[in-house]
Amino acid sequence: MRLTVLPTADLGRDGLRGLRALLDAAFPADADGTGGFDDASFDHALGGVHVLAGPVHDPVGHAAVVGRRLLHDGVALRTGYVEAVAVRPGLQGGGLGGLLMAEVDRIVRGGYRLGALGAAARAARLYRRLGWEPWRGPLAALTPDGIVDTPDERGSVHVLPVDASLDPTHALVCDWRDGELW
């Protein structure tokens, strides 16, 4: 399947609507209305580049790479943070996620010192198979109240070192944002 890589600015209104529809379908809310793909998570996927499978206005697969700064051992690392990896239900498990992530790998390795993502449990195996490593050290976030530990994220945060030297005895600290920090 042919992939298209576009910045958010080039998605247009129809592309944004199609992307949101895909993400809502791929991450449905639970019966009690919890979960799902909320507005903050959608916002996290914007402002970078999008890897799309299928028509831009009606994609069947998506992954975004957005720029973030992760602090590690006194260095603010230029990080390609992966967001909103999704494949339309019915097409999941057929290799499209791996195809999307191969292009993400190219983007991260070509423009960042580090790749990072927060993996849902059901997707962690895919990321590990593609060379992403679970972060084994402490995790924290730079918040308006200072640096706050985020131990609940342990095991879900994965990294793809490009040229960054990482020491798991030191914390990996993400920048502040609304919604899920990682």
Residue pairs with C-beta under 8 A, 6 or more apart in sequence:
1 53
1 54
1 60
1 61
1 96
1 99
2 53
3 51
3 52
3 53
3 99
3 100
3 103
4 51
4 52
4 53
4 56
5 49
5 50
5 51
5 52
5 103
5 107
6 15
6 49
6 50
6 52
6 56
7 48
7 49
7 50
8 46
8 47
8 48
8 49
8 50
11 19
11 50
11 56
12 56
12 57
14 56
14 57
15 56
15 57
17 57
18 55
18 56
18 57
18 58
18 59
19 45
19 50
19 52
19 59
19 62
19 84
20 37
20 42
21 58
22 59
22 60
22 61
22 62
22 86
22 88
23 37
23 41
23 42
23 45
23 62
23 84
23 86
24 36
24 37
25 88
25 89
26 37
26 86
26 87
26 88
26 89
26 92
27 35
27 36
27 37
27 86
28 35
28 36
29 35
29 36
30 36
37 84
38 179
40 177
40 178
40 179
40 180
41 83
41 84
41 179
41 180
42 84
43 178
43 179
44 66
44 83
44 84
44 177
44 179
44 180
45 64
45 66
45 83
45 84
46 64
46 66
47 66
47 67
48 64
48 65
48 66
48 67
48 80
48 81
48 83
49 64
49 65
49 107
50 62
50 63
50 64
51 61
51 62
51 63
51 64
51 65
51 100
51 103
51 104
51 107
52 59
52 61
52 62
53 59
53 60
53 61
53 62
53 87
53 96
53 99
53 100
54 60
54 61
59 88
60 87
60 88
60 91
60 96
61 86
61 87
61 88
61 91
61 96
61 97
61 99
61 100
62 84
62 85
62 86
62 100
63 82
63 83
63 84
63 85
63 86
63 100
63 101
63 103
63 104
64 82
64 83
64 84
65 80
65 81
65 82
65 83
65 104
65 107
65 108
65 115
66 80
66 81
66 83
67 78
67 79
67 80
67 81
67 112
68 79
68 81
68 116
68 174
68 175
69 76
69 77
69 78
69 79
69 175
70 76
70 77
70 79
70 81
70 114
70 116
70 172
70 173
70 174
70 175
71 77
71 142
71 171
71 172
71 173
71 174
71 175
72 164
72 166
72 167
72 170
72 171
72 172
72 173
73 165
73 167
73 170
75 164
77 113
77 114
77 164
78 111
78 112
78 113
78 114
79 112
79 113
79 114
79 115
79 116
80 104
80 107
80 108
80 111
80 112
80 114
80 115
80 116
81 115
81 116
81 117
82 101
82 104
82 108
82 115
82 116
82 117
83 117
85 97
85 100
85 101
85 104
85 117
85 123
87 94
87 96
87 97
87 100
97 123
97 126
98 126
98 129
98 130
101 126
101 127
101 130
102 130
104 115
105 115
105 130
105 131
105 160
108 114
108 115
108 160
108 162
109 115
109 160
109 162
112 162
113 162
113 163
113 164
114 159
114 160
114 161
114 162
114 164
114 166
115 132
115 159
115 160
115 161
115 162
116 135
116 157
116 158
116 159
116 160
116 172
116 174
117 127
117 132
117 157
117 158
118 153
118 156
118 157
118 158
118 180
118 182
119 127
119 132
119 156
119 157
119 158
120 156
121 156
124 134
124 155
124 156
124 158
127 158
128 134
128 158
131 160
132 158
132 159
132 160
133 158
133 159
133 160
133 161
134 155
134 156
134 157
134 158
135 154
135 157
135 158
135 159
135 168
135 172
136 168
137 167
137 168
137 169
137 170
137 171
137 172
138 149
138 151
138 170
138 171
138 172
139 149
139 150
139 151
139 153
139 154
139 157
139 171
139 172
139 173
139 174
139 182
140 147
140 148
140 149
140 150
140 171
140 172
140 173
140 174
141 147
141 148
141 150
141 173
141 174
141 175
141 176
141 181
141 182
142 173
142 174
142 175
142 176
143 176
143 181
144 176
147 171
147 173
149 171
150 174
150 181
150 182
153 181
153 182
156 182
157 172
157 182
159 166
159 172
166 172
174 181
174 182
